[in-house]
Amino acid sequence: MLSIPARRLAGALITAVSIAYTVIALLYFRHGPGYGTAAAVAMLAVVSTHHLNMRAGLRGERPPRFPLTLVLQAVVTYLPDFLLPGGMSAVAAPMLAGALLVFLPLRWGCALVVLMMLYEGAALWAGVDFSVVTAFYVVTVPTTGAMTYALVRFVRVTADLEQARAELADAAVLKERLRISRDLHDGLGHSLTAIALKGDLASRLMDRDPSSARTEVGELVRVAREAAQDVRQVARGYRAMSLPGEVNRAVALLESSGVGCQAHLADVALPRRSEEALAWAVREAVTNVLRHSRATTCTITTSLNGATVRLKVANDGAPPDTGPPGDGLTGLAERAAQAGGTCTAAPAGPGGFLLTMEVGS
């Protein structure tokens, strides 16, 4: 939304300049029968058309029936020269110069302003012997025009900046919502899957192995508490994740679910963003293995290739129809891109599935 103080300030300055030139005209033509009234009518017409044009310019618009209004301002600026003595246009031309610079392409506006200066110089030199007065009125044409143009541009730039600021704020809100939804999907999806598996296992063990069932219930409580902690971290916008820690949890969860898992991690120090992206990839991949596959084995490996670290999570139980990428894989692709890498997931070999992520090291 346009800054009202900026528009009001510019409008007040432009109005003050118009009033100043009107006072000069009335004082100059106060002598002589009928000249004062004619000058007042002429300046009223000039100021009215100038106000109409500038009001639209400050809003970043063209005045109604443009360019008729601009032509009308030019007519009321120069017509009095043929009706009143002494070069009446000298006090109206500076306002016209501002309108021309605002509404016409700058090269055309500048060319017309130069022509106006030449006309005023010739007209005043012929009717006024004092050359300083001639120079003064000639110089006011480009200076007042430039000031008017600068004020209008100042208001428009202010409006553009405020609009950009509002759009950036909206984008920041949207980005934060996407972050929260992505983190909740990736984090809680994994935790809830683990809770469901632990609960199913505990219920099956309840009759034949109460001790193991109690152990599984304890694990279920631990995972639930971790999920609650994850939610708090998501709300605070901070989630420090460790790749080795996530791999260890993944191995324990897979093996407790009856899926054999082997992990081989390269000994390499990673930037925080890269390590977190890989950790999220492990979590999402393991969640998908438990939810959507009939895997019996799973391998998690990382390798260093130049300045790139590659993570592979492979299993032997791909679902019959993988379908389009889900929200989790889309989120992983976004995380990989933020870490300067890529992420792909596709069937591999007979009945297998492979998730690969590459990030910068």
LOVEXLO-650703 format. One record per residue (C-alpha): residue number from 0; x, y, z; residue in three letters. Coordinates in steps of 0.05 Angstrom, whole numbers. Example, Ala and Ser with C-alpha at 12.3 -4.5 7.8 and 13.67 -1.06 7.14 Angstrom:
<rs>
@i=0	c1=246	c2=-90	c3=156	aa=ALA
@i=1	c1=273	c2=-21	c3=143	aa=SER
</rs>
This chain:
<rs>
@i=0	c1=0	c2=0	c3=0	aa=MET
@i=1	c1=25	c2=70	c3=-18	aa=LEU
@i=2	c1=57	c2=108	c3=39	aa=SER
@i=3	c1=8	c2=165	c3=54	aa=ILE
@i=4	c1=60	c2=210	c3=87	aa=PRO
@i=5	c1=105	c2=206	c3=25	aa=ALA
@i=6	c1=47	c2=223	c3=-22	aa=ARG
@i=7	c1=23	c2=279	c3=23	aa=ARG
@i=8	c1=92	c2=309	c3=28	aa=LEU
@i=9	c1=103	c2=308	c3=-47	aa=ALA
@i=10	c1=33	c2=335	c3=-59	aa=GLY
@i=11	c1=43	c2=391	c3=-9	aa=ALA
@i=12	c1=109	c2=412	c3=-41	aa=LEU
@i=13	c1=79	c2=411	c3=-111	aa=ILE
@i=14	c1=20	c2=452	c3=-87	aa=THR
@i=15	c1=66	c2=502	c3=-52	aa=ALA
@i=16	c1=104	c2=512	c3=-117	aa=VAL
@i=17	c1=39	c2=523	c3=-155	aa=SER
@i=18	c1=16	c2=574	c3=-104	aa=ILE
@i=19	c1=83	c2=610	c3=-107	aa=ALA
@i=20	c1=80	c2=618	c3=-182	aa=TYR
@i=21	c1=8	c2=640	c3=-178	aa=THR
@i=22	c1=26	c2=695	c3=-128	aa=VAL
@i=23	c1=83	c2=718	c3=-173	aa=ILE
@i=24	c1=36	c2=722	c3=-232	aa=ALA
@i=25	c1=-17	c2=762	c3=-194	aa=LEU
@i=26	c1=35	c2=810	c3=-166	aa=LEU
@i=27	c1=66	c2=820	c3=-235	aa=TYR
@i=28	c1=0	c2=835	c3=-268	aa=PHE
@i=29	c1=-33	c2=875	c3=-212	aa=ARG
@i=30	c1=-26	c2=939	c3=-252	aa=HIS
@i=31	c1=-68	c2=956	c3=-313	aa=GLY
@i=32	c1=-142	c2=952	c3=-326	aa=PRO
@i=33	c1=-168	c2=881	c3=-327	aa=GLY
@i=34	c1=-99	c2=850	c3=-326	aa=TYR
@i=35	c1=-104	c2=825	c3=-254	aa=GLY
@i=36	c1=-170	c2=790	c3=-267	aa=THR
@i=37	c1=-146	c2=758	c3=-332	aa=ALA
@i=38	c1=-82	c2=735	c3=-298	aa=ALA
@i=39	c1=-121	c2=704	c3=-241	aa=ALA
@i=40	c1=-167	c2=666	c3=-289	aa=VAL
@i=41	c1=-107	c2=642	c3=-330	aa=ALA
@i=42	c1=-69	c2=618	c3=-268	aa=MET
@i=43	c1=-132	c2=584	c3=-241	aa=LEU
@i=44	c1=-137	c2=544	c3=-306	aa=ALA
@i=45	c1=-63	c2=527	c3=-304	aa=VAL
@i=46	c1=-63	c2=505	c3=-231	aa=VAL
@i=47	c1=-127	c2=465	c3=-240	aa=SER
@i=48	c1=-101	c2=424	c3=-298	aa=THR
@i=49	c1=-33	c2=417	c3=-264	aa=HIS
@i=50	c1=-66	c2=392	c3=-201	aa=HIS
@i=51	c1=-107	c2=342	c3=-240	aa=LEU
@i=52	c1=-46	c2=315	c3=-276	aa=ASN
@i=53	c1=-1	c2=312	c3=-214	aa=MET
@i=54	c1=-55	c2=278	c3=-172	aa=ARG
@i=55	c1=-57	c2=221	c3=-222	aa=ALA
@i=56	c1=19	c2=220	c3=-227	aa=GLY
@i=57	c1=28	c2=212	c3=-152	aa=LEU
@i=58	c1=-17	c2=151	c3=-155	aa=ARG
@i=59	c1=25	c2=121	c3=-211	aa=GLY
@i=60	c1=-32	c2=130	c3=-261	aa=GLU
@i=61	c1=-47	c2=173	c3=-322	aa=ARG
@i=62	c1=-100	c2=227	c3=-314	aa=PRO
@i=63	c1=-170	c2=215	c3=-343	aa=PRO
@i=64	c1=-173	c2=226	c3=-418	aa=ARG
@i=65	c1=-98	c2=229	c3=-424	aa=PHE
@i=66	c1=-65	c2=261	c3=-465	aa=PRO
@i=67	c1=-121	c2=312	c3=-470	aa=LEU
@i=68	c1=-108	c2=338	c3=-400	aa=THR
@i=69	c1=-34	c2=348	c3=-417	aa=LEU
@i=70	c1=-51	c2=384	c3=-481	aa=VAL
@i=71	c1=-101	c2=427	c3=-443	aa=LEU
@i=72	c1=-48	c2=447	c3=-392	aa=GLN
@i=73	c1=-2	c2=467	c3=-449	aa=ALA
@i=74	c1=-57	c2=509	c3=-481	aa=VAL
@i=75	c1=-74	c2=547	c3=-417	aa=VAL
@i=76	c1=0	c2=557	c3=-405	aa=THR
@i=77	c1=16	c2=591	c3=-471	aa=TYR
@i=78	c1=-51	c2=621	c3=-493	aa=LEU
@i=79	c1=-46	c2=680	c3=-444	aa=PRO
@i=80	c1=18	c2=703	c3=-480	aa=ASP
@i=81	c1=-27	c2=726	c3=-537	aa=PHE
@i=82	c1=-76	c2=761	c3=-490	aa=LEU
@i=83	c1=-32	c2=791	c3=-436	aa=LEU
@i=84	c1=33	c2=830	c3=-442	aa=PRO
@i=85	c1=99	c2=811	c3=-409	aa=GLY
@i=86	c1=104	c2=736	c3=-421	aa=GLY
@i=87	c1=51	c2=704	c3=-377	aa=MET
@i=88	c1=76	c2=635	c3=-394	aa=SER
@i=89	c1=141	c2=647	c3=-356	aa=ALA
@i=90	c1=106	c2=633	c3=-290	aa=VAL
@i=91	c1=65	c2=574	c3=-316	aa=ALA
@i=92	c1=116	c2=538	c3=-359	aa=ALA
@i=93	c1=155	c2=508	c3=-300	aa=PRO
@i=94	c1=92	c2=470	c3=-278	aa=MET
@i=95	c1=81	c2=446	c3=-349	aa=LEU
@i=96	c1=153	c2=422	c3=-352	aa=ALA
@i=97	c1=141	c2=378	c3=-291	aa=GLY
@i=98	c1=79	c2=347	c3=-322	aa=ALA
@i=99	c1=116	c2=333	c3=-388	aa=LEU
@i=100	c1=174	c2=299	c3=-352	aa=LEU
@i=101	c1=126	c2=256	c3=-310	aa=VAL
@i=102	c1=79	c2=232	c3=-365	aa=PHE
@i=103	c1=121	c2=230	c3=-428	aa=LEU
@i=104	c1=181	c2=186	c3=-443	aa=PRO
@i=105	c1=241	c2=221	c3=-412	aa=LEU
@i=106	c1=276	c2=235	c3=-478	aa=ARG
@i=107	c1=214	c2=269	c3=-507	aa=TRP
@i=108	c1=200	c2=306	c3=-443	aa=GLY
@i=109	c1=271	c2=333	c3=-439	aa=CYS
@i=110	c1=268	c2=355	c3=-512	aa=ALA
@i=111	c1=203	c2=393	c3=-501	aa=LEU
@i=112	c1=232	c2=425	c3=-438	aa=VAL
@i=113	c1=291	c2=451	c3=-478	aa=VAL
@i=114	c1=244	c2=480	c3=-530	aa=LEU
@i=115	c1=205	c2=514	c3=-474	aa=MET
@i=116	c1=269	c2=544	c3=-447	aa=MET
@i=117	c1=287	c2=572	c3=-516	aa=LEU
@i=118	c1=217	c2=601	c3=-524	aa=TYR
@i=119	c1=217	c2=634	c3=-456	aa=GLU
@i=120	c1=286	c2=662	c3=-467	aa=GLY
@i=121	c1=266	c2=692	c3=-533	aa=ALA
@i=122	c1=200	c2=719	c3=-509	aa=ALA
@i=123	c1=227	c2=750	c3=-445	aa=LEU
@i=124	c1=289	c2=778	c3=-478	aa=TRP
@i=125	c1=245	c2=815	c3=-527	aa=ALA
@i=126	c1=200	c2=844	c3=-473	aa=GLY
@i=127	c1=246	c2=852	c3=-414	aa=VAL
@i=128	c1=311	c2=891	c3=-416	aa=ASP
@i=129	c1=339	c2=861	c3=-351	aa=PHE
@i=130	c1=377	c2=798	c3=-372	aa=SER
@i=131	c1=381	c2=770	c3=-301	aa=VAL
@i=132	c1=305	c2=766	c3=-298	aa=VAL
@i=133	c1=305	c2=730	c3=-365	aa=THR
@i=134	c1=357	c2=680	c3=-341	aa=ALA
@i=135	c1=318	c2=669	c3=-277	aa=PHE
@i=136	c1=253	c2=651	c3=-311	aa=TYR
@i=137	c1=289	c2=608	c3=-363	aa=VAL
@i=138	c1=325	c2=568	c3=-309	aa=VAL
@i=139	c1=262	c2=557	c3=-268	aa=THR
@i=140	c1=232	c2=516	c3=-325	aa=VAL
@i=141	c1=280	c2=456	c3=-320	aa=PRO
@i=142	c1=293	c2=463	c3=-246	aa=THR
@i=143	c1=220	c2=463	c3=-226	aa=THR
@i=144	c1=205	c2=409	c3=-277	aa=GLY
@i=145	c1=261	c2=365	c3=-250	aa=ALA
@i=146	c1=239	c2=377	c3=-178	aa=MET
@i=147	c1=167	c2=356	c3=-196	aa=THR
@i=148	c1=193	c2=294	c3=-233	aa=TYR
@i=149	c1=238	c2=275	c3=-174	aa=ALA
@i=150	c1=181	c2=283	c3=-124	aa=LEU
@i=151	c1=134	c2=239	c3=-165	aa=VAL
@i=152	c1=188	c2=187	c3=-175	aa=ARG
@i=153	c1=203	c2=189	c3=-100	aa=PHE
@i=154	c1=131	c2=173	c3=-84	aa=VAL
@i=155	c1=128	c2=117	c3=-136	aa=ARG
@i=156	c1=193	c2=86	c3=-112	aa=VAL
@i=157	c1=168	c2=89	c3=-41	aa=THR
@i=158	c1=104	c2=54	c3=-62	aa=ALA
@i=159	c1=143	c2=0	c3=-100	aa=ASP
@i=160	c1=188	c2=-11	c3=-39	aa=LEU
@i=161	c1=129	c2=-18	c3=8	aa=GLU
@i=162	c1=96	c2=-67	c3=-40	aa=GLN
@i=163	c1=160	c2=-107	c3=-46	aa=ALA
@i=164	c1=167	c2=-107	c3=30	aa=ARG
@i=165	c1=96	c2=-133	c3=37	aa=ALA
@i=166	c1=108	c2=-187	c3=-15	aa=GLU
@i=167	c1=173	c2=-207	c3=20	aa=LEU
@i=168	c1=135	c2=-212	c3=86	aa=ALA
@i=169	c1=82	c2=-256	c3=53	aa=ASP
@i=170	c1=137	c2=-299	c3=22	aa=ALA
@i=171	c1=171	c2=-306	c3=89	aa=ALA
@i=172	c1=106	c2=-328	c3=122	aa=VAL
@i=173	c1=94	c2=-378	c3=66	aa=LEU
@i=174	c1=165	c2=-404	c3=71	aa=LYS
@i=175	c1=158	c2=-414	c3=146	aa=GLU
@i=176	c1=92	c2=-451	c3=136	aa=ARG
@i=177	c1=124	c2=-496	c3=84	aa=LEU
@i=178	c1=183	c2=-509	c3=132	aa=ARG
@i=179	c1=136	c2=-527	c3=189	aa=ILE
@i=180	c1=93	c2=-573	c3=145	aa=SER
@i=181	c1=155	c2=-606	c3=115	aa=ARG
@i=182	c1=188	c2=-617	c3=183	aa=ASP
@i=183	c1=124	c2=-643	c3=214	aa=LEU
@i=184	c1=113	c2=-690	c3=155	aa=HIS
@i=185	c1=184	c2=-717	c3=156	aa=ASP
@i=186	c1=192	c2=-719	c3=232	aa=GLY
@i=187	c1=124	c2=-739	c3=257	aa=LEU
@i=188	c1=113	c2=-788	c3=200	aa=GLY
@i=189	c1=174	c2=-826	c3=221	aa=HIS
@i=190	c1=157	c2=-823	c3=295	aa=SER
@i=191	c1=85	c2=-843	c3=287	aa=LEU
@i=192	c1=105	c2=-901	c3=242	aa=THR
@i=193	c1=154	c2=-924	c3=296	aa=ALA
@i=194	c1=101	c2=-917	c3=350	aa=ILE
@i=195	c1=51	c2=-958	c3=310	aa=ALA
@i=196	c1=103	c2=-1013	c3=298	aa=LEU
@i=197	c1=124	c2=-1014	c3=371	aa=LYS
@i=198	c1=52	c2=-1018	c3=392	aa=GLY
@i=199	c1=36	c2=-1075	c3=345	aa=ASP
@i=200	c1=97	c2=-1113	c3=367	aa=LEU
@i=201	c1=82	c2=-1102	c3=441	aa=ALA
@i=202	c1=10	c2=-1127	c3=431	aa=SER
@i=203	c1=35	c2=-1191	c3=397	aa=ARG
@i=204	c1=86	c2=-1204	c3=452	aa=LEU
@i=205	c1=39	c2=-1188	c3=510	aa=MET
@i=206	c1=16	c2=-1260	c3=521	aa=ASP
@i=207	c1=76	c2=-1301	c3=503	aa=ARG
@i=208	c1=133	c2=-1255	c3=525	aa=ASP
@i=209	c1=110	c2=-1202	c3=575	aa=PRO
@i=210	c1=182	c2=-1180	c3=589	aa=SER
@i=211	c1=196	c2=-1164	c3=516	aa=SER
@i=212	c1=128	c2=-1131	c3=510	aa=ALA
@i=213	c1=145	c2=-1085	c3=568	aa=ARG
@i=214	c1=211	c2=-1068	c3=533	aa=THR
@i=215	c1=174	c2=-1051	c3=469	aa=GLU
@i=216	c1=124	c2=-1008	c3=508	aa=VAL
@i=217	c1=183	c2=-971	c3=539	aa=GLY
@i=218	c1=211	c2=-960	c3=470	aa=GLU
@i=219	c1=143	c2=-935	c3=447	aa=LEU
@i=220	c1=142	c2=-884	c3=504	aa=VAL
@i=221	c1=213	c2=-862	c3=487	aa=ARG
@i=222	c1=194	c2=-851	c3=413	aa=VAL
@i=223	c1=132	c2=-813	c3=434	aa=ALA
@i=224	c1=173	c2=-767	c3=478	aa=ARG
@i=225	c1=222	c2=-756	c3=421	aa=GLU
@i=226	c1=163	c2=-739	c3=376	aa=ALA
@i=227	c1=139	c2=-687	c3=426	aa=ALA
@i=228	c1=210	c2=-658	c3=429	aa=GLN
@i=229	c1=211	c2=-656	c3=353	aa=ASP
@i=230	c1=146	c2=-615	c3=352	aa=VAL
@i=231	c1=176	c2=-565	c3=401	aa=ARG
@i=232	c1=238	c2=-559	c3=359	aa=GLN
@i=233	c1=198	c2=-549	c3=296	aa=VAL
@i=234	c1=159	c2=-493	c3=330	aa=ALA
@i=235	c1=224	c2=-459	c3=350	aa=ARG
@i=236	c1=252	c2=-467	c3=280	aa=GLY
@i=237	c1=313	c2=-506	c3=303	aa=TYR
@i=238	c1=326	c2=-579	c3=288	aa=ARG
@i=239	c1=398	c2=-601	c3=296	aa=ALA
@i=240	c1=404	c2=-671	c3=266	aa=MET
@i=241	c1=463	c2=-717	c3=265	aa=SER
@i=242	c1=473	c2=-766	c3=207	aa=LEU
@i=243	c1=505	c2=-821	c3=250	aa=PRO
@i=244	c1=452	c2=-813	c3=304	aa=GLY
@i=245	c1=396	c2=-818	c3=253	aa=GLU
@i=246	c1=428	c2=-878	c3=220	aa=VAL
@i=247	c1=434	c2=-913	c3=288	aa=ASN
@i=248	c1=361	c2=-901	c3=303	aa=ARG
@i=249	c1=342	c2=-925	c3=233	aa=ALA
@i=250	c1=381	c2=-990	c3=241	aa=VAL
@i=251	c1=349	c2=-1003	c3=309	aa=ALA
@i=252	c1=279	c2=-989	c3=284	aa=LEU
@i=253	c1=287	c2=-1032	c3=221	aa=LEU
@i=254	c1=316	c2=-1090	c3=258	aa=GLU
@i=255	c1=262	c2=-1087	c3=312	aa=SER
@i=256	c1=212	c2=-1091	c3=254	aa=SER
@i=257	c1=244	c2=-1152	c3=225	aa=GLY
@i=258	c1=284	c2=-1118	c3=169	aa=VAL
@i=259	c1=358	c2=-1134	c3=167	aa=GLY
@i=260	c1=398	c2=-1069	c3=161	aa=CYS
@i=261	c1=471	c2=-1054	c3=147	aa=GLN
@i=262	c1=502	c2=-985	c3=150	aa=ALA
@i=263	c1=569	c2=-962	c3=122	aa=HIS
@i=264	c1=585	c2=-889	c3=132	aa=LEU
@i=265	c1=645	c2=-853	c3=103	aa=ALA
@i=266	c1=687	c2=-817	c3=155	aa=ASP
@i=267	c1=679	c2=-746	c3=130	aa=VAL
@i=268	c1=661	c2=-681	c3=165	aa=ALA
@i=269	c1=601	c2=-647	c3=132	aa=LEU
@i=270	c1=573	c2=-577	c3=134	aa=PRO
@i=271	c1=512	c2=-573	c3=179	aa=ARG
@i=272	c1=463	c2=-563	c3=123	aa=ARG
@i=273	c1=491	c2=-622	c3=84	aa=SER
@i=274	c1=491	c2=-668	c3=144	aa=GLU
@i=275	c1=419	c2=-649	c3=162	aa=GLU
@i=276	c1=396	c2=-661	c3=91	aa=ALA
@i=277	c1=426	c2=-731	c3=92	aa=LEU
@i=278	c1=397	c2=-745	c3=161	aa=ALA
@i=279	c1=328	c2=-725	c3=136	aa=TRP
@i=280	c1=338	c2=-770	c3=75	aa=ALA
@i=281	c1=353	c2=-830	c3=120	aa=VAL
@i=282	c1=292	c2=-816	c3=163	aa=ARG
@i=283	c1=245	c2=-809	c3=103	aa=GLU
@i=284	c1=274	c2=-870	c3=68	aa=ALA
@i=285	c1=267	c2=-914	c3=129	aa=VAL
@i=286	c1=196	c2=-889	c3=141	aa=THR
@i=287	c1=178	c2=-907	c3=69	aa=ASN
@i=288	c1=210	c2=-976	c3=77	aa=VAL
@i=289	c1=167	c2=-990	c3=138	aa=LEU
@i=290	c1=103	c2=-960	c3=110	aa=ARG
@i=291	c1=103	c2=-980	c3=37	aa=HIS
@i=292	c1=149	c2=-1039	c3=25	aa=SER
@i=293	c1=156	c2=-1112	c3=42	aa=ARG
@i=294	c1=231	c2=-1107	c3=50	aa=ALA
@i=295	c1=272	c2=-1159	c3=86	aa=THR
@i=296	c1=339	c2=-1123	c3=79	aa=THR
@i=297	c1=361	c2=-1051	c3=76	aa=CYS
@i=298	c1=430	c2=-1019	c3=67	aa=THR
@i=299	c1=451	c2=-948	c3=84	aa=ILE
@i=300	c1=517	c2=-925	c3=55	aa=THR
@i=301	c1=553	c2=-859	c3=44	aa=THR
@i=302	c1=613	c2=-847	c3=0	aa=SER
@i=303	c1=657	c2=-788	c3=-17	aa=LEU
@i=304	c1=667	c2=-770	c3=-90	aa=ASN
@i=305	c1=710	c2=-708	c3=-97	aa=GLY
@i=306	c1=671	c2=-650	c3=-66	aa=ALA
@i=307	c1=606	c2=-690	c3=-64	aa=THR
@i=308	c1=579	c2=-738	c3=-12	aa=VAL
@i=309	c1=531	c2=-791	c3=-37	aa=ARG
@i=310	c1=480	c2=-826	c3=6	aa=LEU
@i=311	c1=446	c2=-890	c3=-17	aa=LYS
@i=312	c1=389	c2=-924	c3=19	aa=VAL
@i=313	c1=369	c2=-989	c3=-16	aa=ALA
@i=314	c1=318	c2=-1042	c3=2	aa=ASN
@i=315	c1=293	c2=-1105	c3=-31	aa=ASP
@i=316	c1=218	c2=-1095	c3=-23	aa=GLY
@i=317	c1=194	c2=-1040	c3=-70	aa=ALA
@i=318	c1=119	c2=-1029	c3=-71	aa=PRO
@i=319	c1=82	c2=-1055	c3=-132	aa=PRO
@i=320	c1=65	c2=-985	c3=-156	aa=ASP
@i=321	c1=109	c2=-928	c3=-132	aa=THR
@i=322	c1=66	c2=-874	c3=-165	aa=GLY
@i=323	c1=86	c2=-800	c3=-168	aa=PRO
@i=324	c1=134	c2=-773	c3=-116	aa=PRO
@i=325	c1=101	c2=-758	c3=-50	aa=GLY
@i=326	c1=108	c2=-698	c3=-5	aa=ASP
@i=327	c1=166	c2=-730	c3=32	aa=GLY
@i=328	c1=208	c2=-742	c3=-30	aa=LEU
@i=329	c1=191	c2=-672	c3=-54	aa=THR
@i=330	c1=215	c2=-644	c3=12	aa=GLY
@i=331	c1=279	c2=-684	c3=7	aa=LEU
@i=332	c1=292	c2=-655	c3=-63	aa=ALA
@i=333	c1=284	c2=-585	c3=-34	aa=GLU
@i=334	c1=331	c2=-600	c3=24	aa=ARG
@i=335	c1=383	c2=-629	c3=-24	aa=ALA
@i=336	c1=378	c2=-567	c3=-69	aa=ALA
@i=337	c1=390	c2=-522	c3=-8	aa=GLN
@i=338	c1=453	c2=-562	c3=6	aa=ALA
@i=339	c1=477	c2=-556	c3=-66	aa=GLY
@i=340	c1=457	c2=-626	c3=-87	aa=GLY
@i=341	c1=403	c2=-671	c3=-115	aa=THR
@i=342	c1=358	c2=-727	c3=-93	aa=CYS
@i=343	c1=328	c2=-784	c3=-133	aa=THR
@i=344	c1=285	c2=-844	c3=-116	aa=ALA
@i=345	c1=268	c2=-901	c3=-164	aa=ALA
@i=346	c1=262	c2=-976	c3=-169	aa=PRO
@i=347	c1=328	c2=-1012	c3=-174	aa=ALA
@i=348	c1=337	c2=-1083	c3=-198	aa=GLY
@i=349	c1=284	c2=-1137	c3=-190	aa=PRO
@i=350	c1=238	c2=-1116	c3=-132	aa=GLY
@i=351	c1=286	c2=-1066	c3=-103	aa=GLY
@i=352	c1=283	c2=-991	c3=-90	aa=PHE
@i=353	c1=340	c2=-940	c3=-84	aa=LEU
@i=354	c1=340	c2=-870	c3=-55	aa=LEU
@i=355	c1=402	c2=-830	c3=-73	aa=THR
@i=356	c1=421	c2=-761	c3=-47	aa=MET
@i=357	c1=483	c2=-722	c3=-65	aa=GLU
@i=358	c1=504	c2=-659	c3=-26	aa=VAL
@i=359	c1=566	c2=-616	c3=-24	aa=GLY
@i=360	c1=619	c2=-633	c3=26	aa=SER
</rs>
